């Protein structure tokens, strides 16, 4: 078991080092934070979606925006599209699982809002459909994905590709970058001395 732990931590350390060395990715993280700040300053909101572990990440990031991250401050408008079981089951039943997020983007999204889609493969059908709807609604789009980017890479204004093909490591990169974006947004919206 110790060998497994050491191997996983070594892979995580490599992932973090690879992210840190990727200046283009770091610039995209800054661009993502700036995009979210601009949206929030213009009374827009952030919509976030993903499946499975990525659904949990969507909720986690939305929670950091709405509640707090490093320090107390007013809440920031963010909604995880993964949480309302009545909406999810109604859409799934009436329109199919592929429309799960696009229907919510259509209903809740407004021009200038940001849609963040999270998919380790970049090929989750319901996330792809949400990006397409976000484009129709003139939302800004940010994708969190793995090294290939998948189909969603061509649908995002900004595609944050984690330098890994291993799902758990991609997810670990997503939450690390998600936390960094939350910190950058919080500091920009509510600067402290």
C-alpha positions, 0 to 999 in steps of 0.5 A: 500500500505504501508503494501505491501511495508513493506512486500516486503522489509522485504522479501528482507531483509530476502533474503539478510540475508539468502544469507549472512549466506550461506557460500557455496554460498558466496564461489561460488560467489568468485569462479565465479568471479575468473573464469571470471577473469581467462577467461578475463586474457586469452583473453576470453569473457563472454556470458550471457543469460536469458528470460524476467527479466533474459534477462534484468539481462543478459544485465545489467551485460554485460553492467557493464563489458563492460562499467564500474562498480565502476570506469573508466577502460578499457572495459571487453569482455562480450556479452548479447545473448538477444539483437540482434533482427535480430539474435533472430528472425532468430534463432527463425524462423529457428530453434525454440525458444529452440535454441535461445541461444545455436546457439549463444553459438555455433557461438560465444563461444570459449574454455575457455570462460564463459557462464552465464545462468540465469533462476529463475526456472532452467528449461528454455529450451533455457537456458538448451540447451545453457548450453549443447552447452557450455559444447560441446564447452568447455566453463566454465559455471555459472548458476544463479537460485532459491533454487532448481536449476532445470535441469540446476544445473547438467549442470553448473560448478558453480550453484548460487542458491538464497535461495528463491522460489519466482521469484521476490525475486530470481531475486533481489538476482540475480542482487545483486550477479551479482553486487558483481561479477562485483565489484570483477572482476573489482577490480581484473582486474584493482586494485586501491590503 
